Every structure is written in structure tokens, then in C-alpha cells.
Amino acid sequence: MVDNLVERNIPIIQDIDGFPKILRMKMTVPDRIMAIAYVKGAQGLDTKDLQKWLKPAKSSVIMVALLRLDRDKAFLHREGDRCRITISGSKYVEEEIGSVLVN
């Protein structure tokens, strides 16, 4: 009975010595970017770090996703190699991706 009342939050990201490891493998690249951007908050993140953390087969996948998240959806704000999440980006993460907890 208690199990039915308890809400369990399972982390989406685990921080391993500063490396944000995505634990939900079926997430799209844009959603992975948004989850990391949400965790990084006002600090923002560097596109080179994203390449290292997400390890895409092609680096262009991340760059295209960043362009769309910035230009088409206004979920991120990019200046050079730095990205910061916007208010609408935070709202998207909270409503669509779910609880982004760091373990």
C-alpha cells in the first residue's frame, strides 16, 4: 500500500566526476542537450563539452540540434561556443522530459 503512495524520482543524469552521464538511453539528442542544459542552469555549457559528453557518431548532429533549439524553439541561447537554457527551455524540460535529477 505504501509503494502505491510513494513517488519515486529516478535520475536522468548521474554526475561522475563532472561528467554528466545520461541514464535514459532512449532520449533524443535534443532532449539530452536540454537535460544537461537544465542541470547546468545559469552556468551554461560549452559546445565542445557537449560533444565529449554525448559522444555522437557525427558531430554535426549536435550542432544541428543546437541550432534548432536556439533558432526554432528558443529553448537555448547561444553565444559563440556557450549555450544557456532559457525560461521556455526550463519549462519544456520540466513538463516534457520530466524530473531531471542528478545522482
Secondary structure per residue as TSV (DSSP state, phi and psi in degrees):
chain	resnum	aa	ss	phi	psi
A	1	M	-	360.0	-41.7
A	2	V	H	-63.8	-39.6
A	3	D	H	-57.8	-33.1
A	4	N	H	-72.5	-22.2
A	5	L	H	-93.7	-20.6
A	6	V	-	-86.6	128.6
A	7	E	-	-92.4	127.0
A	8	R	-	-105.5	126.8
A	9	N	-	-103.1	116.6
A	10	I	-	-99.6	128.4
A	11	P	-	-61.5	142.8
A	12	I	S	-93.3	-30.2
A	13	I	E	-126.5	134.6
A	14	Q	E	-114.5	126.3
A	15	D	E	-84.9	118.4
A	16	I	E	-117.4	97.6
A	17	D	T	50.8	46.4
A	18	G	T	86.6	-2.5
A	19	F	E	-100.2	110.6
A	20	P	E	-76.8	101.4
A	21	K	E	-87.7	120.9
A	22	I	E	-75.4	127.1
A	23	L	-	-100.2	-19.0
A	24	R	-	-96.7	97.4
A	25	M	T	-71.4	-18.5
A	26	K	T	-88.1	10.2
A	27	M	-	-76.2	146.3
A	28	T	-	-72.7	163.6
A	29	V	H	-59.6	-46.4
A	30	P	H	-59.3	-40.1
A	31	D	H	-68.7	-34.1
A	32	R	H	-64.4	-43.2
A	33	I	H	-60.9	-45.4
A	34	M	H	-64.6	-39.4
A	35	A	H	-62.4	-44.3
A	36	I	H	-66.4	-42.8
A	37	A	H	-61.5	-37.2
A	38	Y	H	-63.8	-44.7
A	39	V	H	-65.1	-40.3
A	40	K	H	-72.2	-26.3
A	41	G	G	57.8	-137.8
A	42	A	G	-64.7	-23.3
A	43	Q	G	-60.3	-34.4
A	44	G	-	74.5	-173.6
A	45	L	E	-149.6	160.4
A	46	D	E	-100.2	139.2
A	47	T	H	-62.4	-31.1
A	48	K	H	-66.4	-36.7
A	49	D	H	-66.0	-39.8
A	50	L	H	-58.5	-43.2
A	51	Q	H	-58.3	-42.7
A	52	K	H	-69.8	-41.4
A	53	W	H	-74.3	-38.4
A	54	L	H	-91.8	-21.1
A	55	K	-	47.7	59.2
A	56	P	-	-73.5	157.2
A	57	A	S	-64.1	-35.8
A	58	K	S	-128.6	130.5
A	59	S	H	-65.2	-23.4
A	60	S	H	-65.0	-24.5
A	61	V	H	-59.5	-45.2
A	62	I	H	-68.6	-42.2
A	63	M	H	-64.4	-39.4
A	64	V	H	-66.3	-43.6
A	65	A	H	-61.9	-43.0
A	66	L	H	-62.1	-42.1
A	67	L	H	-59.8	-46.4
A	68	R	I	-68.2	-39.5
A	69	L	I	-65.9	-30.7
A	70	D	I	-84.7	-60.1
A	71	R	I	-73.0	-46.4
A	72	D	I	-87.4	-32.2
A	73	K	T	-115.8	-15.6
A	74	A	-	57.6	33.6
A	75	F	S	-85.0	-23.1
A	76	L	E	-129.3	157.1
A	77	H	E	-120.3	123.8
A	78	R	E	-110.0	135.9
A	79	E	E	-134.1	107.2
A	80	G	T	62.3	-123.1
A	81	D	T	-94.5	3.2
A	82	R	E	-101.9	141.5
A	83	C	E	-127.9	142.3
A	84	R	E	-132.8	143.8
A	85	I	E	-75.9	144.2
A	86	T	-	-96.4	173.4
A	87	I	H	-60.8	-42.9
A	88	S	H	-67.7	-30.6
A	89	G	H	-67.0	-42.5
A	90	S	H	-62.3	-42.7
A	91	K	H	-61.6	-42.8
A	92	Y	H	-59.1	-47.7
A	93	V	I	-59.9	-47.6
A	94	E	I	-64.0	-37.7
A	95	E	I	-89.3	-34.6
A	96	E	I	-105.3	-37.6
A	97	I	I	-87.6	-37.1
A	98	G	-	107.4	-166.1
A	99	S	-	-66.8	112.1
A	100	V	-	-96.8	91.8
A	101	L	-	-103.2	146.7
A	102	V	B	-107.5	130.1
A	103	N	-	-92.3	360.0
